[in-house]
Every structure is written in C-alpha cells, then in structure tokens.
Amino acid sequence: MTASELREEFNLRYNNALEGAPGLDTYEISSYLTVAQDQYVKMQYDSTKDNSSSFELNEKARRVLNELVKDEKITSQVSSTKGLVSESTFYEISNDAMYIVLETVTLSSSNGKLSGKIIPVLPITHDEFMVSRNNPFRKPNRNKAWRLDLVKENSKTTVEIISSQNISQYNVRYISYPSPIIVGDLELSEDVEGLGLSIEGNTAESTCSLAPLCHRDIINIAVENAILDYRDGTLQSRVQLNSRI
C-alpha cells in the first residue's frame, strides 16, 4: 500500500470502531502505524518463543522479515580499552541492526591453510565467558570465535570478538529496524505544518517497508492501539499495549 492508502484504511477502521471519536492528525496516525510496525516485526521474530530456533523456520516470518535483512562486511577494527582478553578485537556495526541472525569472521594468517578461512562467531554471555575461557575444548580456536556485547563506543553499536587467530574481516547479517511509516509530509501537511514534528528524525512521506502481505495486520494493530488510548488512557491501557512488545 502507498502511504496515502495506509492512512485511508486506518481512518476507515478507526472511524468504524469508534463512532464519534476525535479525528487523528497526520503525525498521530503516522506514530500509531510506526509503533504497530515495530510491534509486528518483534512479534514475527519472537513468534516461536524458542531461543534455539530461527525466525526462518516460520514461512510467514521469512516473508515479512526478509525485507529487513541486511549484510555488512567490516574490515576496520576500532580501538578500545575494554577488551576482556588480549585477543579481543572490536568492530562497529550499523545502529540500524535490531537482531543479529548470522555472523562469521574471515581469518588472516601466515599459515596458508588458515588464511581466508571463514569460521562462525558464537554469541556468548559474560557468565559463559568466565566458565569457558580457560577450557581448551570450549574456548575460541581455529574453528570458532566468540562475540560479546558492550556499551556503544562513540555512539556506534560495538561488538567484542574474541578469536585465537588474526581476523581480516567481520561478516554480519542482521534484521534492521524498519523505517517509520509517515502518511504525509510532516513539514507540509496542513494539520501539522510548522510544528517541527518528526518520527525518528524523519519528516518525508514514506510507506511501510515490509511486504504487502502484512500491511493490513499492521493497520489492525495501530487501530487497536488507538482504541485502547481513546477508551482508557490510563496506566492499565499502556501496560496492555506494552505487553505485546
């Protein structure tokens, strides 16, 4: 759907559900749709509620989320004094990354058999690091590396990679945050013109970046959220809303 079509269908459902309710302006409709889109992405990713499985086991989730899958190949390491061990290296990934779904490193070595070899990176917890760091059978080797997460460095999402081998490239594939839905230019629309409003720093009209098959689901969630706010507006309403995130 176009941004205009999203707006019209939202208004149709909202008005039918709440006869006599006050109309919503361009910014409010855009906000409800953007929040609903974020909720929808999180619901699809977490649909199995099983940390050992992948969103790709669910065909609907694959079709919804494939529009958000991005790939980065990073060769530049960043300097940091926060390394847990001397083998720690640091890489900045895009702040656009919501969920990392696959990561590897390409090795750089004078050993011809290892140079250029691609090995998996395993995300581990800090507790796992403490238990396994001295275990020769569990710690990083020529067949695997570790990834730990830490606070952003210089406002960039930073990961700590621990590898027993030198690294030439960090390869990461992730689900990105969806772009906001804005049903009318926030600088030009008559109902919000001159108010200086934006959504995630954006003001230009933009439609849903997800597959068309989920547009009406997102509209339904947005309308449901708007109804909750209109009918209640209390903390209980907000708790119900946040329980789906």
Order of alpha helices (4+ residues) and beta strands (2+ residues): alpha-alpha-alpha-beta-beta-beta-beta-alpha-beta-beta-beta-alpha-alpha
